[in-house]
Amino acid sequence: MLEWTSNLATGNADVDRQHQEIFAKLNGIEEVIQQGADKECLIRLITALLDYTYIHFHHEESAMSCTRCPFHDSNCDAHRGFIERLRHWLAVVMEGRATPAMLQEVHSESCAWILHHIAKVDIGLLQSSSRSNAPLLAS
């Protein structure tokens, strides 16, 4: 289970709340996987995660674009890669090709990606923004 800790805080209440919601959605998916991975339930949960992730990434990318963040393009590429992973995961589940081991592996990879992205990218972007006095992501 993903656990939100203070070292993941970006200093932006909206972004932190959105990150916590992504954690909750990933944790919900993990619970379903551990309980036997009902296909329809997984489809709903992965779709909800995908939809919410779109909203969150759009929020970050718009703010980065407005402040002309030099890392905008590379961050957008990272976001697209994660979205593609989620889409693939959803397709495999919808087609009925998901095994329990595969579900756990994809879930673990997704959790590792989001933890790394928050700790190494999002926090750094916000720190960089605050040093330049540019409000990258308004609270």
C-alpha positions in Angstrom: 0.0 0.0 0.0 1.2 3.5 -0.8 1.5 5.7 2.2 1.6 9.5 2.0 4.4 11.0 4.0 5.6 14.5 4.6 8.7 14.0 2.5 6.4 13.8 -0.6 4.8 17.2 0.1 5.4 19.6 -2.7 4.4 22.7 -0.7 1.3 23.1 -2.8 -1.9 22.1 -1.2 -3.8 21.4 -4.4 -1.0 19.3 -5.9 -0.5 17.4 -2.6 -4.2 16.6 -2.4 -4.2 15.4 -6.0 -1.2 13.2 -5.3 -3.0 11.8 -2.2 -6.0 11.0 -4.4 -3.8 9.1 -6.9 -2.4 7.1 -3.9 -5.9 6.3 -2.7 -6.9 5.1 -6.2 -3.8 2.9 -6.5 -4.4 1.5 -3.0 -8.0 0.7 -4.0 -6.7 -1.2 -7.1 -4.3 -3.1 -4.9 -7.1 -4.2 -2.5 -9.1 -5.6 -5.4 -6.1 -7.4 -6.8 -5.5 -9.0 -3.3 -9.1 -10.0 -3.1 -9.1 -11.9 -6.4 -9.2 -9.1 -9.0 -12.8 -9.0 -10.2 -12.5 -7.9 -13.8 -15.4 -5.4 -13.9 -14.3 -3.8 -10.6 -10.7 -3.5 -11.9 -11.9 -1.9 -15.1 -13.9 0.7 -13.1 -10.9 1.4 -10.8 -8.3 1.6 -13.5 -10.5 3.9 -15.6 -11.1 6.1 -12.6 -7.3 6.3 -12.0 -6.7 7.0 -15.7 -9.4 9.8 -15.7 -8.1 11.4 -12.5 -4.5 11.2 -13.7 -5.4 13.0 -16.9 -6.9 15.8 -14.8 -3.9 16.0 -12.5 -1.3 16.0 -15.3 -3.3 18.6 -17.2 -3.2 20.8 -14.1 0.6 20.4 -13.7 1.3 20.9 -17.4 -0.9 24.0 -17.8 0.9 25.6 -14.8 4.3 24.7 -16.2 3.4 26.1 -19.6 2.2 29.4 -18.0 5.4 29.9 -16.2 7.5 28.7 -19.2 9.1 26.0 -17.1 12.2 24.7 -18.9 11.3 21.1 -17.9 7.8 21.3 -19.4 8.4 19.1 -22.4 10.3 16.4 -20.5 7.7 16.3 -17.8 4.9 16.0 -20.4 6.8 13.1 -22.0 7.0 11.4 -18.6 3.3 11.9 -18.1 2.4 10.5 -21.5 4.5 7.4 -20.8 2.6 6.8 -17.5 -0.7 7.3 -19.2 0.2 4.8 -21.9 1.2 2.3 -19.2 -2.2 2.7 -17.6 -4.0 2.4 -21.0 -2.2 -0.8 -21.7 -3.0 -2.2 -18.3 -6.7 -1.3 -18.8 -6.7 -3.0 -22.3 -5.1 -6.2 -21.0 -7.7 -6.3 -18.2 -10.6 -5.6 -20.6 -9.4 -8.3 -23.0 -9.3 -10.8 -20.1 -5.6 -11.5 -20.5 -4.5 -10.3 -17.0 -3.0 -12.9 -14.7 -2.8 -12.2 -10.9 1.0 -12.0 -11.2 0.8 -9.5 -14.1 -1.7 -7.4 -12.2 0.6 -7.2 -9.2 3.6 -6.4 -11.3 1.9 -3.6 -13.2 0.5 -2.2 -10.0 3.9 -2.3 -8.3 5.5 -0.5 -11.3 2.8 2.1 -11.3 3.3 2.8 -7.6 7.1 3.0 -8.0 6.7 5.4 -11.0 4.4 7.8 -9.1 6.5 7.8 -6.0 9.7 8.5 -8.0 7.9 11.2 -10.1 6.6 13.0 -7.1 9.9 12.8 -5.1 12.3 13.5 -7.9 10.3 15.6 -10.4 7.3 17.3 -8.9 9.1 18.5 -5.8 12.1 19.6 -7.8 9.9 21.6 -10.2 8.2 23.3 -7.4 11.5 24.1 -5.6 12.9 25.4 -8.9 9.8 27.6 -9.3 10.0 29.0 -5.8 13.7 29.9 -6.3 12.8 31.9 -9.4 9.7 33.4 -7.6 7.5 32.0 -10.3 4.3 30.4 -9.0 4.6 27.1 -10.9 1.5 25.6 -9.4 -0.8 28.0 -7.6 -2.3 26.8 -4.4 
